[in-house]
Amino acid sequence: MAASSGLRPRGPQRPDPAAAPPEIRPWVALMRRVHDELYEGLDPAERPTVTALAEAAHCSRSYVSESFSGKRPPSLSLFLSMVTALRGDPAEWEPRWHRAAAERESAAESAAGPAAGSAAGG
């Protein structure tokens, strides 16, 4: 008889792009793909907890949680570290990160309106 305490530490939450504000939706959609394609693609026994994923990616637990929840767009280097920790191919995922960055930039410009184009851009 296998007893389950129900207290198994949890992995990252599955992001919901539809619930995200438009300006961060590209990041949430990207992290949803990471969750669905990489995290869920692992055997359940091999799926890392948020803490284990953070340790493997060399970042904080809160960074991983906030990245998957859409609260914090992941930097490219830490994004690729999370992909690697989930046994993904960084060369396959880097272009996806760049597309999400471009989509977010476009969404941010659209949300700011026409006056934003005249602001100093760096």
Z-matrix of the N, CA and C atoms (Angstrom, degrees):
N
C 1 1.449
C 2 1.523 1 108.40
N 3 1.312 2 115.86 1 118.10
C 4 1.465 3 121.00 2 -179.07
C 5 1.515 4 109.59 3 -89.61
N 6 1.297 5 114.90 4 118.34
C 7 1.461 6 119.29 5 178.74
C 8 1.517 7 109.14 6 -95.07
N 9 1.315 8 115.67 7 136.26
C 10 1.454 9 120.66 8 178.66
C 11 1.512 10 108.04 9 -119.85
N 12 1.304 11 115.37 10 124.58
C 13 1.460 12 118.95 11 -179.28
C 14 1.519 13 111.00 12 -78.67
N 15 1.339 14 117.79 13 -16.08
C 16 1.451 15 120.42 14 -177.96
C 17 1.520 16 112.64 15 74.70
N 18 1.336 17 116.66 16 8.70
C 19 1.456 18 120.46 17 -176.43
C 20 1.518 19 112.70 18 -107.60
N 21 1.328 20 117.61 19 18.56
C 22 1.459 21 119.57 20 178.92
C 23 1.523 22 108.59 21 -59.15
N 24 1.327 23 116.84 22 130.54
C 25 1.464 24 118.80 23 178.25
C 26 1.525 25 110.40 24 -57.88
N 27 1.300 26 114.76 25 146.94
C 28 1.452 27 120.26 26 -173.56
C 29 1.516 28 112.50 27 -96.53
N 30 1.314 29 113.13 28 153.08
C 31 1.450 30 120.41 29 173.33
C 32 1.518 31 109.46 30 -85.51
N 33 1.315 32 116.66 31 -172.09
C 34 1.463 33 119.61 32 -179.57
C 35 1.526 34 111.10 33 -65.46
N 36 1.313 35 115.17 34 148.09
C 37 1.461 36 118.83 35 179.18
C 38 1.518 37 110.19 36 -71.73
N 39 1.312 38 116.13 37 155.07
C 40 1.467 39 121.72 38 178.28
C 41 1.524 40 107.51 39 -83.44
N 42 1.333 41 117.13 40 115.36
C 43 1.465 42 120.14 41 -177.29
C 44 1.526 43 112.55 42 -67.85
N 45 1.326 44 115.97 43 153.18
C 46 1.461 45 122.13 44 178.36
C 47 1.526 46 109.47 45 -121.38
N 48 1.347 47 117.80 46 96.98
C 49 1.462 48 119.76 47 -178.41
C 50 1.525 49 113.84 48 -58.85
N 51 1.334 50 117.26 49 -33.15
C 52 1.464 51 119.83 50 -178.38
C 53 1.527 52 111.91 51 -64.07
N 54 1.329 53 117.36 52 -26.51
C 55 1.463 54 121.05 53 -178.94
C 56 1.527 55 112.35 54 -89.39
N 57 1.332 56 117.04 55 -5.14
C 58 1.463 57 120.93 56 -176.25
C 59 1.525 58 111.29 57 -89.02
N 60 1.330 59 116.54 58 148.49
C 61 1.462 60 119.41 59 173.83
C 62 1.535 61 109.69 60 -60.39
N 63 1.330 62 118.16 61 148.38
C 64 1.470 63 120.95 62 -176.19
C 65 1.520 64 114.47 63 -53.66
N 66 1.331 65 117.62 64 -35.50
C 67 1.463 66 119.71 65 -175.53
C 68 1.530 67 113.35 66 -70.63
N 69 1.324 68 118.64 67 -18.51
C 70 1.476 69 120.07 68 177.35
C 71 1.524 70 112.36 69 -114.66
N 72 1.321 71 116.67 70 0.19
C 73 1.462 72 120.43 71 -177.71
C 74 1.526 73 113.33 72 -55.63
N 75 1.367 74 119.89 73 -38.78
C 76 1.473 75 118.13 74 178.26
C 77 1.528 76 113.18 75 -59.71
N 78 1.339 77 117.43 76 -37.98
C 79 1.469 78 120.27 77 178.95
C 80 1.515 79 111.03 78 -69.04
N 81 1.317 80 115.84 79 -41.93
C 82 1.461 81 119.62 80 -179.31
C 83 1.528 82 109.60 81 -64.97
N 84 1.330 83 116.41 82 -39.65
C 85 1.470 84 119.74 83 178.04
C 86 1.532 85 110.89 84 -65.07
N 87 1.327 86 116.69 85 -39.52
C 88 1.464 87 120.06 86 177.53
C 89 1.527 88 110.84 87 -62.63
N 90 1.314 89 116.76 88 -46.99
C 91 1.461 90 119.81 89 -178.86
C 92 1.532 91 110.98 90 -67.78
N 93 1.325 92 117.65 91 -29.44
C 94 1.464 93 119.74 92 174.53
C 95 1.521 94 109.96 93 -64.39
N 96 1.342 95 116.77 94 -40.87
C 97 1.467 96 119.42 95 177.68
C 98 1.522 97 110.74 96 -64.34
N 99 1.328 98 116.86 97 -40.12
C 100 1.469 99 119.63 98 176.38
C 101 1.523 100 109.25 99 -59.34
N 102 1.320 101 116.55 100 -46.82
C 103 1.467 102 120.91 101 -179.41
C 104 1.525 103 110.53 102 -61.04
N 105 1.333 104 116.36 103 -51.22
C 106 1.458 105 120.12 104 -174.34
C 107 1.530 106 113.09 105 -69.57
N 108 1.329 107 116.59 106 -42.18
C 109 1.462 108 119.77 107 -174.40
C 110 1.528 109 113.21 108 -85.04
N 111 1.315 110 117.20 109 -37.34
C 112 1.467 111 119.35 110 -175.66
C 113 1.525 112 112.24 111 -100.07
N 114 1.325 113 117.08 112 -57.91
C 115 1.465 114 120.00 113 -176.38
C 116 1.528 115 110.74 114 -62.14
N 117 1.323 116 116.89 115 -52.38
C 118 1.466 117 120.09 116 -179.11
C 119 1.526 118 111.55 117 -69.12
N 120 1.325 119 116.91 118 -21.07
C 121 1.461 120 120.49 119 179.00
C 122 1.521 121 113.74 120 -74.05
N 123 1.315 122 116.08 121 -16.02
C 124 1.466 123 120.14 122 177.83
C 125 1.518 124 110.13 123 -79.19
N 126 1.307 125 115.55 124 153.00
C 127 1.458 126 120.01 125 172.36
C 128 1.523 127 107.14 126 -58.84
N 129 1.330 128 119.13 127 138.00
C 130 1.471 129 120.26 128 -177.67
C 131 1.529 130 114.26 129 -50.20
N 132 1.311 131 117.45 130 -35.47
C 133 1.466 132 120.14 131 -179.76
C 134 1.529 133 111.94 132 -71.08
N 135 1.332 134 116.89 133 -18.84
C 136 1.464 135 120.91 134 -177.86
C 137 1.530 136 113.10 135 -99.56
N 138 1.315 137 117.66 136 -4.35
C 139 1.462 138 120.72 137 -179.01
C 140 1.526 139 109.54 138 -70.42
N 141 1.332 140 116.76 139 124.24
C 142 1.462 141 118.83 140 -177.84
C 143 1.524 142 112.57 141 -75.79
N 144 1.309 143 114.84 142 151.55
C 145 1.458 144 119.92 143 170.63
C 146 1.526 145 107.60 144 -72.86
N 147 1.315 146 116.64 145 169.89
C 148 1.464 147 120.00 146 176.27
C 149 1.527 148 109.82 147 -58.55
N 150 1.331 149 116.92 148 -41.70
C 151 1.460 150 121.06 149 -179.74
C 152 1.525 151 110.94 150 -63.54
N 153 1.326 152 117.65 151 -46.30
C 154 1.465 153 120.84 152 179.64
C 155 1.527 154 111.27 153 -64.67
N 156 1.323 155 117.12 154 -38.36
C 157 1.459 156 120.86 155 177.93
C 158 1.532 157 110.10 156 -65.55
N 159 1.317 158 117.21 157 -41.04
C 160 1.466 159 121.39 158 177.91
C 161 1.534 160 110.43 159 -62.58
N 162 1.313 161 116.29 160 -44.67
C 163 1.471 162 119.76 161 179.35
C 164 1.519 163 111.05 162 -62.71
N 165 1.324 164 117.52 163 -43.35
C 166 1.461 165 121.39 164 -179.00
C 167 1.536 166 111.45 165 -67.63
N 168 1.332 167 116.63 166 -32.28
C 169 1.469 168 121.02 167 -179.09
C 170 1.525 169 112.42 168 -91.13
N 171 1.317 170 116.58 169 -1.90
C 172 1.474 171 122.34 170 179.39
C 173 1.524 172 112.39 171 60.15
N 174 1.332 173 114.62 172 48.68
C 175 1.456 174 120.04 173 176.02
C 176 1.530 175 108.03 174 -144.57
N 177 1.302 176 116.35 175 178.57
C 178 1.466 177 119.68 176 -177.28
C 179 1.530 178 111.04 177 -81.59
N 180 1.301 179 113.69 178 158.55
C 181 1.463 180 120.95 179 176.54
C 182 1.525 181 109.63 180 -60.36
N 183 1.337 182 117.02 181 -41.42
C 184 1.465 183 120.32 182 -179.39
C 185 1.529 184 110.94 183 -64.98
N 186 1.329 185 117.47 184 -34.73
C 187 1.464 186 120.37 185 178.40
C 188 1.525 187 110.00 186 -62.19
N 189 1.326 188 116.92 187 -45.25
C 190 1.460 189 120.67 188 178.62
C 191 1.524 190 110.00 189 -62.88
N 192 1.318 191 117.41 190 -48.19
C 193 1.468 192 121.11 191 -179.34
C 194 1.519 193 111.59 192 -60.19
N 195 1.330 194 116.10 193 -45.50
C 196 1.466 195 119.82 194 -178.65
C 197 1.525 196 111.53 195 -69.38
N 198 1.317 197 117.84 196 -32.19
C 199 1.463 198 120.46 197 176.97
C 200 1.525 199 110.59 198 -66.51
N 201 1.327 200 116.97 199 -44.78
C 202 1.460 201 119.97 200 -179.42
C 203 1.520 202 112.36 201 -73.12
N 204 1.308 203 118.12 202 -28.53
C 205 1.461 204 119.53 203 179.88
C 206 1.522 205 112.28 204 -82.71
N 207 1.327 206 116.89 205 -12.07
C 208 1.453 207 120.69 206 -179.92
C 209 1.514 208 113.97 207 91.60
N 210 1.312 209 117.39 208 1.74
C 211 1.460 210 120.44 209 179.68
C 212 1.519 211 112.61 210 -74.45
N 213 1.330 212 116.52 211 -24.50
C 214 1.468 213 120.69 212 -177.20
C 215 1.528 214 109.12 213 -139.06
N 216 1.333 215 117.41 214 116.25
C 217 1.461 216 117.91 215 173.72
C 218 1.530 217 109.03 216 -65.75
N 219 1.310 218 118.23 217 130.59
C 220 1.461 219 119.82 218 -177.91
C 221 1.526 220 111.71 219 -73.60
N 222 1.316 221 116.32 220 142.69
C 223 1.469 222 119.77 221 172.24
C 224 1.522 223 107.48 222 -65.80
N 225 1.313 224 116.24 223 157.99
C 226 1.461 225 119.79 224 -179.31
C 227 1.521 226 111.25 225 -58.98
N 228 1.323 227 117.59 226 -46.16
C 229 1.465 228 119.15 227 -175.97
C 230 1.527 229 111.74 228 -64.42
N 231 1.315 230 117.66 229 -42.68
C 232 1.468 231 118.71 230 179.98
C 233 1.524 232 111.73 231 -74.44
N 234 1.320 233 116.91 232 -31.89
C 235 1.463 234 120.20 233 174.46
C 236 1.525 235 109.88 234 -59.60
N 237 1.343 236 115.69 235 -48.47
C 238 1.463 237 119.53 236 -179.56
C 239 1.525 238 111.51 237 -66.19
N 240 1.325 239 117.08 238 -31.37
C 241 1.472 240 119.72 239 175.38
C 242 1.524 241 110.59 240 -66.06
N 243 1.332 242 117.42 241 -39.89
C 244 1.467 243 120.06 242 177.42
C 245 1.522 244 110.42 243 -66.63
N 246 1.338 245 117.06 244 -41.65
C 247 1.464 246 121.13 245 177.77
C 248 1.531 247 109.96 246 -58.93
N 249 1.323 248 116.27 247 -46.46
C 250 1.467 249 120.72 248 179.73
C 251 1.528 250 110.79 249 -62.22
N 252 1.335 251 116.45 250 -42.00
C 253 1.465 252 120.49 251 179.41
C 254 1.528 253 111.49 252 -62.96
N 255 1.332 254 116.38 253 -25.68
C 256 1.463 255 121.18 254 178.48
C 257 1.535 256 111.69 255 -96.43
N 258 1.336 257 115.15 256 15.37
C 259 1.468 258 123.40 257 176.56
C 260 1.521 259 113.45 258 66.75
N 261 1.332 260 115.96 259 26.97
C 262 1.455 261 120.00 260 175.40
C 263 1.518 262 110.52 261 -90.24
N 264 1.314 263 115.70 262 168.06
C 265 1.459 264 122.54 263 179.83
C 266 1.527 265 108.74 264 -95.51
N 267 1.332 266 118.35 265 111.17
C 268 1.467 267 120.56 266 -179.13
C 269 1.530 268 112.88 267 -55.93
N 270 1.332 269 118.16 268 -34.96
C 271 1.462 270 120.82 269 179.99
C 272 1.533 271 111.41 270 -64.52
N 273 1.312 272 117.17 271 -28.56
C 274 1.461 273 121.87 272 177.98
C 275 1.528 274 110.87 273 -79.74
N 276 1.321 275 116.41 274 -34.23
C 277 1.464 276 120.69 275 -173.57
C 278 1.519 277 114.14 276 -90.86
N 279 1.324 278 119.14 277 -23.00
C 280 1.473 279 119.85 278 -179.69
C 281 1.531 280 112.07 279 -59.74
N 282 1.346 281 120.19 280 -45.03
C 283 1.467 282 118.38 281 177.79
C 284 1.529 283 112.85 282 -61.16
N 285 1.312 284 116.88 283 -32.27
C 286 1.470 285 120.06 284 177.42
C 287 1.524 286 110.56 285 -65.45
N 288 1.340 287 116.28 286 -39.71
C 289 1.461 288 120.23 287 177.61
C 290 1.531 289 109.80 288 -62.10
N 291 1.340 290 116.57 289 -44.40
C 292 1.469 291 120.76 290 -179.58
C 293 1.530 292 111.37 291 -64.25
N 294 1.337 293 117.64 292 -37.80
C 295 1.472 294 119.92 293 176.56
C 296 1.518 295 110.67 294 -64.06
N 297 1.331 296 116.84 295 -43.18
C 298 1.470 297 119.97 296 178.65
C 299 1.529 298 110.55 297 -62.69
N 300 1.331 299 117.04 298 -39.26
C 301 1.464 300 120.50 299 178.70
C 302 1.525 301 110.36 300 -63.23
N 303 1.326 302 117.03 301 -43.16
C 304 1.465 303 120.77 302 179.50
C 305 1.526 304 110.59 303 -66.32
N 306 1.324 305 117.30 304 -41.42
C 307 1.465 306 120.78 305 178.47
C 308 1.517 307 111.20 306 -64.31
N 309 1.328 308 116.52 307 -39.46
C 310 1.465 309 119.88 308 179.18
C 311 1.518 310 110.16 309 -65.98
N 312 1.320 311 117.17 310 -41.70
C 313 1.473 312 121.36 311 178.46
C 314 1.526 313 109.76 312 -59.88
N 315 1.319 314 116.09 313 -45.04
C 316 1.456 315 121.40 314 179.54
C 317 1.531 316 111.04 315 -63.68
N 318 1.333 317 116.50 316 -43.01
C 319 1.465 318 120.82 317 179.52
C 320 1.527 319 110.73 318 -65.64
N 321 1.328 320 116.85 319 -39.31
C 322 1.465 321 120.78 320 179.60
C 323 1.525 322 110.23 321 -65.78
N 324 1.333 323 117.16 322 -41.19
C 325 1.459 324 120.27 323 177.97
C 326 1.522 325 111.56 324 -65.01
N 327 1.324 326 116.73 325 -40.14
C 328 1.466 327 120.62 326 178.36
C 329 1.517 328 111.22 327 -65.08
N 330 1.330 329 116.46 328 -40.70
C 331 1.466 330 120.80 329 -179.65
C 332 1.517 331 111.87 330 -67.80
N 333 1.342 332 116.51 331 -32.63
C 334 1.469 333 120.51 332 -177.61
C 335 1.524 334 111.24 333 -77.23
N 336 1.312 335 117.81 334 -22.98
C 337 1.456 336 120.31 335 179.70
C 338 1.506 337 111.82 336 88.58
N 339 1.340 338 116.94 337 179.33
C 340 1.449 339 121.48 338 -174.57
C 341 1.521 340 114.75 339 -65.14
N 342 1.302 341 119.25 340 -26.99
C 343 1.465 342 121.41 341 -178.99
C 344 1.527 343 112.02 342 -66.49
N 345 1.324 344 117.57 343 -24.46
C 346 1.457 345 121.37 344 -176.95
C 347 1.520 346 112.08 345 -65.75
N 348 1.337 347 117.26 346 -28.33
C 349 1.448 348 120.69 347 -179.48
C 350 1.512 349 113.36 348 -65.56
N 351 1.325 350 117.18 349 -20.42
C 352 1.461 351 120.03 350 -179.71
C 353 1.521 352 113.14 351 -90.27
N 354 1.348 353 116.99 352 -6.84
C 355 1.463 354 120.69 353 179.67
C 356 1.519 355 109.45 354 -74.77
N 357 1.328 356 116.24 355 153.53
C 358 1.468 357 120.85 356 177.68
C 359 1.508 358 109.10 357 -63.62
N 360 1.329 359 116.71 358 129.37
C 361 1.466 360 119.82 359 -173.90
C 362 1.498 361 114.31 360 -107.49
N 363 1.293 362 121.66 361 -1.33
C 364 1.441 363 120.12 362 171.27
C 365 1.437 364 113.37 363 103.22
